[in-house]
Structures are given as C-alpha cells and as structure tokens.
Amino acid sequence: MAANSLWQGVIPAITTPFTAEGAIDHAFLADHARQLIAAGCTGIVPLGSLGEAATLSFEDKCAILATLVEALGDSAPVIAGIASLSTDEAVALARQAEALGCKGLMVLPPYVYSTDWREMGAHMRAVLGATSLPCLLYNNPVAYKTDFSPEQIAELAGEYPLLQAVKESSGDVRRFAALKSILGDRLALLVGMDDAIVEGVSMGATGWIAGLVNAYPKESVKLFELASTGGFAAAAELYAWFLPLLRLDTVPKFVQLIKLVQAKVGLGSEYVRAPRLVLEGDERAAALAVIDKAIASKPAI
C-alpha cells in the first residue's frame, strides 16, 4: 500500500450499534460497514468519539475490530481509533489492532487527563512506536482538551515515519495552512469536523473522517468529490442542503443526534450507552425538525 493511500476520500467514523439491552450489535455493524464501502467510502474508522469508545471495554473494542476486519476483508481498510485512560492500555490496543488485521491507526490523546506537551507527547510517542502500522494523529482540543500545535505535530512527524496524516478538528481552518507551511506534503491532511469539509478541501485536505456519512453515505461521497474537483462553486448546492445536518456533528450530543438521523433514514437505531440517553422533549423535537426538513428536500444525486 503506497504511503498516504489510506488517507484519501470519505472515511466514516462509524457509530457503534447497540441492541435495546445494550449489547453490541455485531451483525448490524458488519452490514453497515459494507454498505458504507459500497456507497464509495474508502475505509472505516471505528472506536472514535462517535463510536462511543469511552463506554467500551478493551474486550468490546477488540471484538468490534475483529468484526470489521472480517466483514470488509480486502475491500477496504479498518483504521482503529486508539484512545484510553492510560498509555499502557492504548499501546496494548494498538498492538492488538495490528494483530487483528487493521491497516492503520487513528491515535488520540488519552481520555480525561490533559496536561503539557511533555506528557502528551510522551503518550503519543508510545503509541506511534508500538506497531508497524501507518498512523494518523487526531487533533481535537474541543473534545480531548489537548491541542497539538503544528510545531508539535511536525516534531512527531520528524521522529516517526509511520505518522502519515493528521485529522484536524480544532475548528480553525487556518491550521491547514500552518501545517502545510511547516511540513509541506509530509503529512496528509484530513477534515475531522463535518461542517468544515468544503473549506478543508480548499486548504488541501485529501480525506474526510466523517460522521453524518453513517446516515447519508452517497451524499457524503458526492459532496467530497464535488469539493475536490470543482471547489465551492461545484459543491455549493449540495453543501447548502447538507449543512444543517453536518452541524449536528459539532455539538455535545452529536452521538445521539447522528444516531437519530440514522434511525430516521433506516440505517441504524438510536440506542446509545449510558451516560448518554436518547433525545427527548423539546431537544428531540428541534432535532427532528432539522432532520425531517432535510429528508423532505434531499436533492437527487
């Protein structure tokens, strides 16, 4: 596999499906992953924020990875999200992901604990050096309270050839230019916030680790293609329709919201793991107003 070939196109941050009793629905997970790839997605990223990874045990995570690797075979890569409360567990999960047949890693800072570059850098170095798999660094200071600066990312890239890409979710599109100015084409740049995809592509992003793609895979792939080949002018009409939905990816209850969209379009259920609860009352009604309007006005593609 050529360098950076993993980091192109639309790569769903796949949701973790649960039954009404709270068990992982492995049969649906496998079918859903195959549907996403059939729609034109280029890989699958499980165990991210949208995958409710913080509610999953180590054994749950390994079982999810095994299901996806078996389901996709050689048709598309599984890129395992690696995050944990401890560095030791993150390293163990990275090694297990490699043993199970994953083709890459999305490396996150640790849950809960965020501090200075010395400690966070040491955590990332431990995971980056744990396997022979190509890695993507996930920078999401809003969710994880750790902000990797372009200079710090460049430092890691200089030390670890297997660090091939950055998923940028700071919300500051200027980061793409800053990374390019320091690193040139050394790292592939991927958009990590749904409602910044057209802007990110215009700044040189080659991939999109997307959320609403779980409910609208064909539309997501089409939007990415239009933005990549024709810029904003080509993507504007589809982007205008999609944006109210894409913005659901950027609020605290994004998991419940995206799963609600999935349920409404027949590509999943609303079931989440506590402490999350399904939406109710005015909050649910407001979300459904956005979702129903989008369903009613969905353009032909």
Secondary structure as UniProt FT lines:
FT   TURN            3..4
FT   HELIX           5..7
FT   STRAND          9..13
FT   TURN            20..21
FT   HELIX           26..38
FT   TURN            39..40
FT   STRAND          44..45
FT   TURN            49..52
FT   HELIX           53..55
FT   HELIX           58..72
FT   TURN            73..74
FT   STRAND          78..82
FT   HELIX           87..100
FT   STRAND          104..107
FT   HELIX           117..128
FT   STRAND          135..139
FT   HELIX           141..144
FT   HELIX           150..159
FT   TURN            161..162
FT   STRAND          163..168
FT   HELIX           174..183
FT   TURN            184..185
FT   STRAND          188..191
FT   HELIX           194..196
FT   HELIX           197..202
FT   TURN            203..204
FT   STRAND          207..210
FT   HELIX           212..214
FT   HELIX           217..246
FT   HELIX           247..250
FT   TURN            252..253
FT   HELIX           254..265
FT   TURN            274..275
FT   HELIX           281..296
//
